[in-house]
Amino acid sequence: MPLTDISKVRVIAPNFKRRLSGVTSTIIQLLPVQNRQGQQVASLGLGLPATLPFIRFRDLVHLWSAPEGAPVRIWHARRNIEMLPAIILRDVLRMKIRIVFTSASQRKHTGWTKWLISKMDAVIATSAKTSAYLDVPSTVVLHGIDTQRFSPAKDKAAAKRACGLPETAKIVGCFGRVRHQKGTDLFVDSMIRLLPDQPNWIAIIAGRATAKHVAFENELKARVAQVGLVDRILFVGEHTNINDWYRALDLFIAPQRWEGFGLTPLEAMASAVPVVATDVGAFSELVVTGENETGEIIARDDLDAMVMSASAFIDNEPRRLAAAEHALAHAGQNFSIEGEAQALGNLYNRTCGH
């Protein structure tokens, strides 16, 4: 990992949990883009890849001894355990930092978290839903994705063939961890109801079940076998080239019962795939319904609604193709990771009074 001279660092991105999480993934994806834009960001902490620029904890002493007129740094926290040290650095040790916090939570905060957030110089919410749970003013910055990585197939048949799927079949997919929270069972049950009347369609579930959820996955596989659809509802496992699997799709379903934000609809839309998504996380702020639709939003945990919406796209190819075209344009214009990084840079400037 490239060690960075702290005198050249404008933004510190702490990561104080070793276990890979959505927060860690956000830092990994954003930091290189921010630096390409000249934002001078360095990571601090654990569990990050060796390719990211970083500073050491002992380098923070240079912020304490910064000379008069030295620039103010941004400390961008994304967890409680990253807010508290920053408050100590700023308010007790009098270091020249401004603290920015990103909140992704869609639930009532504890009194402790509310106190920490009240001490921030600026607060970011990852969606309007998230903002509604905050007691302080916030700026909504929706996540973006790499629209170069997630992009449409030049040849849909070839994309299906590359994933070992029949190139003449239509494919509907559900991607992500296999577990109850993610609604994988709802997707499977909806396909059990739909596919017998749709001989040209195949369903795929891409993602893995952790040890705690293997029994759940096995029960779903048994359910599929019981109705004789093992060759048409496929559990394909976890793949590092998930972007290639998106390109093979004709329809994507995000059946989650709960989600903090949820990038899969964006990844699908950037791949020119229309989306049926439940009304959780930020999905309703990502998917366009009605005119220039990119898909449909349905109630969470509503199997009948999922069947109805999926069927409406499966049965109507012109509608599906038009939604795919709108989805590609919508994702590219509004949800690139470069746009997210630029929005953060603008907020940093405002927080420092630039």
C-alpha positions in Angstrom: 0.0 0.0 0.0 1.5 3.4 -1.0 2.3 5.5 2.1 1.3 9.1 1.6 3.0 12.2 2.9 0.3 13.7 5.2 1.3 17.2 4.1 -0.2 16.3 0.8 -3.4 14.8 2.2 -6.6 16.9 2.2 -9.1 14.2 3.1 -8.7 11.3 5.5 -11.0 8.3 5.0 -10.8 6.1 8.1 -11.9 2.5 8.1 -11.9 1.1 11.6 -13.4 -2.3 10.9 -11.4 -5.1 9.4 -14.3 -7.2 8.2 -15.4 -6.4 4.6 -18.7 -4.4 4.6 -20.6 -2.0 2.4 -18.8 0.9 4.0 -15.4 -0.7 3.3 -16.5 -1.4 -0.3 -17.6 2.2 -0.7 -14.1 3.5 0.4 -12.4 1.0 -1.9 -14.5 2.1 -4.9 -14.5 5.8 -4.3 -11.0 6.7 -3.2 -9.2 6.1 -6.5 -11.9 8.1 -8.3 -11.6 11.0 -5.8 -7.9 11.1 -6.3 -8.2 11.1 -10.1 -10.3 14.2 -9.5 -7.5 15.8 -7.4 -9.2 15.5 -4.0 -6.0 14.2 -2.3 -7.7 11.4 -0.2 -5.8 8.9 1.9 -7.2 6.0 3.9 -6.4 5.3 7.6 -7.1 2.0 9.3 -7.6 -1.7 8.5 -9.0 -4.1 6.0 -8.2 -2.2 2.8 -6.4 -3.3 -0.3 -2.7 -2.6 -0.8 -3.4 -0.4 -3.8 -5.0 2.5 -1.8 -2.9 5.4 -0.6 -2.8 5.5 3.2 -1.4 7.3 6.2 -0.4 5.8 9.6 -2.0 6.6 12.9 1.3 8.2 14.1 1.2 10.6 11.1 -1.8 12.3 12.7 0.6 14.1 15.1 1.5 16.3 12.2 -2.1 17.7 12.2 -1.5 18.6 15.9 1.6 20.5 15.1 0.4 22.1 11.8 1.7 25.7 11.4 -0.5 28.7 11.3 -2.1 29.0 7.9 -1.9 25.3 7.2 -5.0 23.9 5.3 -7.9 22.4 7.2 -8.3 18.7 6.5 -11.5 16.7 6.1 -12.0 13.6 8.3 -14.8 11.6 6.5 -16.3 9.2 8.9 -18.9 6.5 8.0 -19.3 4.8 11.4 -19.7 5.7 15.0 -16.2 4.4 15.9 -14.8 6.8 13.3 -16.7 9.9 14.5 -15.6 9.7 18.2 -11.8 9.8 17.6 -12.3 12.7 15.2 -14.2 14.7 17.8 -11.4 14.1 20.2 -8.8 15.1 17.6 -10.7 18.3 16.8 -12.1 19.4 20.1 -9.6 18.1 22.7 -6.4 18.1 20.8 -7.4 21.1 18.7 -6.3 19.6 15.4 -7.3 21.5 12.2 -9.9 19.1 10.9 -13.5 19.3 9.8 -15.6 16.2 10.4 -18.0 14.9 7.7 -20.2 11.9 8.4 -22.1 9.7 5.9 -25.2 8.1 7.3 -26.7 5.1 5.5 -29.1 4.0 8.3 -32.8 3.9 7.8 -33.9 3.5 11.4 -34.1 5.7 14.5 -30.7 6.5 16.0 -29.7 5.9 19.6 -29.1 8.8 21.8 -25.3 8.2 21.6 -25.3 8.2 17.8 -27.5 11.3 17.8 -24.9 13.1 20.0 -22.0 12.1 17.8 -23.9 13.3 14.7 -24.7 16.6 16.4 -21.0 17.3 16.6 -20.3 16.9 12.9 -19.4 19.8 10.6 -21.4 18.3 7.8 -23.6 15.3 7.4 -24.3 13.3 4.2 -27.3 11.0 3.8 -27.1 8.3 1.1 -30.8 8.7 0.3 -33.8 10.9 1.0 -35.2 8.0 3.2 -32.0 8.1 5.2 -32.1 11.9 5.5 -35.6 11.6 7.1 -34.1 9.8 10.1 -31.6 12.5 10.9 -32.2 15.4 13.3 -29.7 17.7 11.7 -29.5 19.2 8.2 -27.9 16.9 5.7 -26.9 16.7 2.0 -28.2 13.7 0.0 -25.5 12.1 -2.1 -26.7 8.9 -3.7 -24.1 6.2 -4.4 -22.8 5.7 -7.9 -21.3 2.8 -9.8 -18.5 2.2 -12.3 -20.4 2.6 -15.6 -17.5 1.4 -17.5 -17.5 -2.0 -15.7 -21.3 -2.2 -15.7 -22.2 -1.6 -19.3 -24.5 -3.2 -21.9 -23.6 -6.3 -23.9 -22.6 -5.6 -27.5 -23.9 -9.0 -28.4 -26.6 -10.4 -26.0 -26.4 -13.9 -27.4 -22.6 -14.0 -27.0 -22.9 -12.6 -23.4 -25.3 -15.5 -22.5 -23.0 -18.0 -24.1 -20.0 -16.7 -22.2 -21.9 -17.4 -18.9 -22.8 -20.9 -20.0 -26.4 -20.0 -20.6 -28.6 -20.8 -23.7 -28.1 -18.0 -26.1 -31.7 -18.1 -27.4 -33.2 -18.1 -23.9 -34.5 -15.0 -22.1 -32.9 -14.6 -18.7 -34.3 -13.1 -15.5 -31.9 -12.7 -12.6 -31.6 -12.0 -8.9 -28.1 -11.2 -7.7 -26.7 -10.9 -4.1 -26.3 -12.9 -0.9 -28.7 -15.9 -0.7 -30.7 -15.2 2.5 -34.2 -14.4 3.8 -33.4 -10.7 4.2 -32.5 -10.5 0.6 -35.8 -12.0 -0.5 -34.2 -14.9 -2.5 -37.2 -17.1 -1.5 -39.6 -14.5 -3.0 -37.7 -14.6 -6.3 -37.7 -18.4 -6.4 -41.4 -18.6 -5.6 -42.3 -16.0 -8.2 -40.3 -18.0 -10.8 -42.0 -21.2 -9.8 -45.3 -19.6 -10.6 -44.2 -17.9 -13.8 -41.8 -20.1 -15.7 -44.2 -23.1 -16.4 -46.1 -20.7 -18.7 -42.9 -19.1 -20.1 -40.9 -21.8 -21.9 -38.4 -19.4 -23.4 -37.3 -18.0 -20.0 -34.7 -19.1 -17.5 -34.1 -17.7 -14.0 -30.7 -17.4 -12.3 -29.7 -16.7 -8.7 -26.1 -15.4 -8.5 -24.6 -15.1 -5.1 -23.5 -17.2 -2.2 -25.0 -18.4 1.0 -22.8 -17.9 4.0 -22.6 -20.8 6.5 -25.5 -19.4 8.5 -27.8 -19.4 5.4 -26.8 -22.7 3.7 -29.9 -24.5 5.0 -32.0 -21.7 3.6 -30.4 -22.1 0.2 -30.8 -25.9 0.3 -34.5 -25.6 1.1 -34.9 -23.3 -1.9 -33.1 -25.8 -4.2 -35.3 -28.6 -2.8 -38.4 -26.5 -3.6 -37.2 -26.0 -7.1 -36.5 -29.7 -7.6 -39.9 -30.6 -6.2 -41.6 -28.8 -9.1 -39.2 -30.1 -11.7 -37.6 -26.7 -12.6 -33.9 -27.5 -11.7 -32.9 -26.9 -15.3 -34.7 -23.5 -15.5 -34.1 -21.9 -12.0 -30.4 -22.0 -11.7 -28.2 -21.3 -8.6 -25.0 -20.2 -10.2 -23.0 -19.2 -7.1 -20.8 -16.2 -6.5 -18.8 -14.7 -9.3 -16.1 -12.0 -9.4 -17.2 -11.2 -13.0 -20.7 -10.4 -12.0 -20.8 -7.6 -14.6 -20.7 -10.3 -17.3 -23.7 -12.0 -15.8 -25.7 -8.7 -15.8 -25.0 -8.4 -19.5 -26.7 -11.8 -20.1 -30.0 -10.6 -18.4 -33.2 -9.5 -20.0 -34.9 -8.6 -16.7 -33.5 -8.1 -13.1 -35.5 -8.5 -9.9 -34.4 -7.0 -6.6 -36.7 -8.8 -4.1 -35.1 -7.5 -0.8 -37.1 -7.3 2.4 -34.6 -4.8 3.8 -31.7 -2.9 2.3 -29.5 -0.1 3.5 -29.0 1.4 0.0 -28.7 -1.3 -2.6 -26.5 -1.1 -5.7 -27.9 -4.0 -7.7 -30.7 -2.1 -9.5 -28.1 0.5 -10.6 -25.7 -2.2 -11.8 -28.5 -3.8 -13.8 -29.8 -0.5 -15.3 -26.2 0.5 -16.3 -26.1 -2.8 -18.1 -29.3 -1.9 -20.0 -31.5 -4.3 -18.0 -34.9 -3.1 -16.7 -35.6 -3.7 -13.0 -38.5 -4.8 -10.7 -37.5 -3.8 -7.2 -39.1 -3.8 -3.8 -39.7 -0.5 -2.0 -36.7 -0.7 0.4 -33.4 1.0 0.7 -32.9 3.7 -1.9 -34.6 1.6 -4.7 -37.5 4.0 -5.1 -35.0 6.8 -5.6 -33.1 4.8 -8.3 -35.8 3.3 -10.4 -37.9 5.5 -12.7 -41.6 4.4 -13.0 -44.2 5.8 -15.3 -43.0 7.9 -18.2 -39.5 6.9 -19.4 -39.7 4.0 -17.0 -36.6 2.0 -16.1 -38.7 -0.6 -14.2 -41.3 -0.9 -11.4 -41.3 -0.5 -7.7 -43.4 -3.0 -5.7 -44.3 -3.4 -2.0 -41.8 -5.4 0.0 -42.6 -9.0 0.9 -45.5 -9.1 -1.7 -45.2 -12.2 -3.8 -48.3 -11.5 -5.9 -47.0 -8.1 -6.8 -43.6 -9.5 -7.8 -45.3 -12.1 -10.0 -47.5 -9.5 -11.6 -44.8 -7.0 -12.3 -42.3 -9.6 -13.6 -45.0 -11.1 -15.8 -45.8 -7.7 -17.3 -42.2 -7.2 -18.5 -41.8 -10.8 -19.6 -45.0 -10.7 -21.7 -44.3 -7.4 -23.3 -41.0 -7.3 -25.2 -41.4 -3.7 -26.6 -42.0 -2.4 -23.1 -39.0 -4.3 -21.8 -36.7 -3.1 -24.5 -37.8 0.5 -24.1 -37.3 0.3 -20.3 -33.8 -1.2 -21.0 -32.9 1.8 -23.1 -34.2 4.3 -20.5 -32.4 2.4 -17.8 -29.1 2.7 -19.5 -29.5 6.5 -20.1 -30.7 7.1 -16.5 -27.9 5.2 -14.8 -25.2 6.8 -17.0 -26.5 10.4 -16.5 -27.3 10.2 -12.8 -25.4 7.4 -11.1 -21.8 7.3 -12.2 -19.2 6.9 -9.4 -17.5 10.0 -10.9 -20.6 12.0 -10.1 -20.7 10.7 -6.6 -17.1 11.6 -6.0 -17.6 15.1 -7.5 -20.6 15.7 -5.2 -18.4 14.7 -2.2 -15.6 17.1 -3.4 -18.1 19.9 -3.6 -19.3 19.3 -0.1 -15.7 19.1 1.3 -15.1 22.5 -0.3 -18.2 24.0 1.3 -17.3 22.5 4.7 -13.9 24.1 4.5 -15.3 27.4 3.4 -13.9 27.3 -0.1 
